Amino acid sequence: MARVEEERAVTADDGPDGGGVGDTPPPAPGGLVVPEPLWSALRAAYGEPGRAYHNLTHVREVLSRFEAVDRDVGWRRPREVYLAALFHDAVYVPGRHDNEARSAERAREAIARWLPGVGLDEGLVTRLILLTARHGALAPADVDEEEALFLDGDMAILGSAPATFDAYDRGIAAEYGAVPAELFAIGRRGFFERLLSAEHIFLSPYYRDRLEERARENLRRKLGAAPGGAGS
């Protein structure tokens, strides 16, 4: 089972279209304008059947964290990070190992077609998307500050309120509904245990200071409640 699909940040039960994020794209930084045909294609991608969590609501939440970091810390390349957030789950098929590579390629093609000549660092956009394939396998020393903040924004659901975390967990299970429940539980438990065994769940001090403790509480609680879990 692919590991990467098991940890993305999302909120609960907004329906397959991602909770009606809107007909227009979220506001972009630095004067960037997302063309309507590009946004329509993204809405269609994130509205595909079966996306219980990896939908436009998830994108909206990642961009909300992007905006918070922009206010509190600031981004060096905000337009590129914004586009990486828009595209990072554009291709999502549970169990496949190339979702991130295909999403990055879709971003590259979209920039070339719809956003030429605006000075974007296409390589940074694709690199950020590709790094999401390594959630749970990176240490702070493996990434720079911009990369750490972007990746942590995608993982921030782990440090959410218990009810929100549980809804996220149910959504991932729903997306993996075709996988036998026992196999899914083994993979899920292994992912949570790997996170807990790491010195840091979050790669950046910004997210670590705000969410690390609650993320560990959520993971310990979930492991304790699972069949065969600690305390069961």
DAWONOR-V38589 format. One record per residue. N is the residue number from 1. RES is the residue in three letters. OMEGA is omega in radians with two decimals (NA if undefined). NEAR is the number of other ideal C-beta (glycine too) atoms within 8 Angstrom. Layout:
# DAWONOR-V38589
N|RES|OMEGA|NEAR, N|RES|OMEGA|NEAR
This chain:
# DAWONOR-V38589
1|MET|3.09|8, 2|ALA|-3.11|10, 3|ARG|-2.93|11, 4|VAL|-3.09|12, 5|GLU|-2.97|14, 6|GLU|-2.97|10, 7|GLU|-3.02|11, 8|ARG|-3.09|16, 9|ALA|3.13|13, 10|VAL|3.09|13, 11|THR|-2.83|13, 12|ALA|2.66|10, 13|ASP|3.11|6, 14|ASP|3.11|10, 15|GLY|-3.01|8, 16|PRO|-3.14|10, 17|ASP|3.10|12, 18|GLY|2.99|16, 19|GLY|3.07|11, 20|GLY|-3.11|7, 21|VAL|3.08|11, 22|GLY|-3.13|5, 23|ASP|3.14|2, 24|THR|-3.12|4, 25|PRO|3.03|8, 26|PRO|-3.10|8, 27|PRO|-3.11|4, 28|ALA|-3.12|11, 29|PRO|2.96|10, 30|GLY|3.13|6, 31|GLY|3.13|5, 32|LEU|3.10|11, 33|VAL|3.10|5, 34|VAL|-3.11|10, 35|PRO|-3.09|8, 36|GLU|3.12|6, 37|PRO|3.11|7, 38|LEU|3.12|10, 39|TRP|3.10|11, 40|SER|3.12|8, 41|ALA|3.11|9, 42|LEU|3.11|14, 43|ARG|3.12|11, 44|ALA|-3.13|8, 45|ALA|-3.10|10, 46|TYR|3.10|16, 47|GLY|3.13|11, 48|GLU|3.13|9, 49|PRO|3.07|4, 50|GLY|-3.14|9, 51|ARG|-3.13|13, 52|ALA|3.13|12, 53|TYR|-3.09|14, 54|HIS|-3.05|12, 55|ASN|-3.09|17, 56|LEU|3.04|13, 57|THR|3.09|13, 58|HIS|3.11|16, 59|VAL|3.13|16, 60|ARG|-3.12|12, 61|GLU|3.10|13, 62|VAL|3.12|13, 63|LEU|3.04|12, 64|SER|3.08|8, 65|ARG|3.05|11, 66|PHE|-3.14|15, 67|GLU|3.12|8, 68|ALA|3.10|8, 69|VAL|3.13|13, 70|ASP|3.11|11, 71|ARG|-2.97|5, 72|ASP|-3.03|7, 73|VAL|-3.08|7, 74|GLY|3.09|6, 75|TRP|3.04|12, 76|ARG|-3.11|5, 77|ARG|-3.01|9, 78|PRO|-3.11|11, 79|ARG|3.14|11, 80|GLU|3.12|12, 81|VAL|3.09|13, 82|TYR|-3.13|13, 83|LEU|3.07|13, 84|ALA|3.09|14, 85|ALA|3.13|13, 86|LEU|-2.97|13, 87|PHE|-2.86|15, 88|HIS|3.05|13, 89|ASP|-3.10|12, 90|ALA|3.02|13, 91|VAL|-3.10|9, 92|TYR|3.07|11, 93|VAL|-3.10|6, 94|PRO|3.11|11, 95|GLY|3.11|9, 96|ARG|-3.12|7, 97|HIS|-3.07|4, 98|ASP|-3.13|6, 99|ASN|-3.09|15, 100|GLU|3.12|12, 101|ALA|3.13|9, 102|ARG|3.07|10, 103|SER|3.11|15, 104|ALA|3.11|13, 105|GLU|3.09|9, 106|ARG|3.09|12, 107|ALA|-3.14|17, 108|ARG|-3.14|11, 109|GLU|-3.12|8, 110|ALA|3.11|12, 111|ILE|-3.14|13, 112|ALA|-3.07|8, 113|ARG|-2.95|7, 114|TRP|-3.04|9, 115|LEU|3.13|11, 116|PRO|2.99|7, 117|GLY|3.13|4, 118|VAL|3.02|6, 119|GLY|3.13|3, 120|LEU|3.02|10, 121|ASP|-3.10|7, 122|GLU|-3.14|10, 123|GLY|3.11|6, 124|LEU|3.12|10, 125|VAL|-3.10|17, 126|THR|3.13|12, 127|ARG|3.12|9, 128|LEU|3.13|15, 129|ILE|-3.13|14, 130|LEU|3.14|10, 131|LEU|3.14|12, 132|THR|3.06|13, 133|ALA|-3.06|9, 134|ARG|3.05|8, 135|HIS|3.12|13, 136|GLY|-3.12|10, 137|ALA|-3.10|6, 138|LEU|3.01|11, 139|ALA|3.13|8, 140|PRO|-3.11|9, 141|ALA|-3.08|4, 142|ASP|-3.02|6, 143|VAL|3.04|10, 144|ASP|-3.04|5, 145|GLU|-3.12|6, 146|GLU|3.13|10, 147|GLU|-3.13|12, 148|ALA|-3.12|12, 149|LEU|3.11|14, 150|PHE|-3.12|14, 151|LEU|3.12|15, 152|ASP|3.08|13, 153|GLY|3.10|14, 154|ASP|-3.11|12, 155|MET|-2.96|14, 156|ALA|3.11|13, 157|ILE|-3.13|13, 158|LEU|-3.14|14, 159|GLY|-3.13|14, 160|SER|3.07|13, 161|ALA|-3.06|6, 162|PRO|-3.11|8, 163|ALA|3.12|7, 164|THR|3.09|11, 165|PHE|-3.12|13, 166|ASP|3.09|9, 167|ALA|3.05|11, 168|TYR|-3.10|15, 169|ASP|3.09|10, 170|ARG|3.14|10, 171|GLY|3.09|13, 172|ILE|3.11|14, 173|ALA|3.12|10, 174|ALA|3.14|10, 175|GLU|3.11|13, 176|TYR|-3.08|12, 177|GLY|3.14|7, 178|ALA|3.14|5, 179|VAL|3.08|10, 180|PRO|-3.02|5, 181|ALA|-3.11|6, 182|GLU|3.13|6, 183|LEU|3.11|9, 184|PHE|-3.12|12, 185|ALA|3.12|10, 186|ILE|3.14|8, 187|GLY|-3.13|11, 188|ARG|3.13|13, 189|ARG|3.13|12, 190|GLY|3.12|8, 191|PHE|3.13|12, 192|PHE|3.14|11, 193|GLU|3.09|9, 194|ARG|3.11|10, 195|LEU|-3.11|13, 196|LEU|-3.11|11, 197|SER|3.14|5, 198|ALA|3.09|9, 199|GLU|3.12|3, 200|HIS|2.98|9, 201|ILE|-3.11|12, 202|PHE|-3.02|12, 203|LEU|-3.07|14, 204|SER|3.03|11, 205|PRO|-3.12|5, 206|TYR|-3.13|11, 207|TYR|-3.14|16, 208|ARG|-3.12|12, 209|ASP|-3.05|6, 210|ARG|-2.91|7, 211|LEU|-3.02|12, 212|GLU|-3.06|13, 213|GLU|-3.12|7, 214|ARG|3.08|10, 215|ALA|3.12|13, 216|ARG|3.09|10, 217|GLU|3.12|8, 218|ASN|-3.11|13, 219|LEU|3.11|12, 220|ARG|3.12|10, 221|ARG|-3.12|9, 222|LYS|3.11|13, 223|LEU|3.13|13, 224|GLY|-3.12|10, 225|ALA|-3.07|8, 226|ALA|3.04|11, 227|PRO|-3.12|5, 228|GLY|-3.10|5, 229|GLY|3.10|11, 230|ALA|3.10|6, 231|GLY|-3.11|5, 232|SER|NA|8
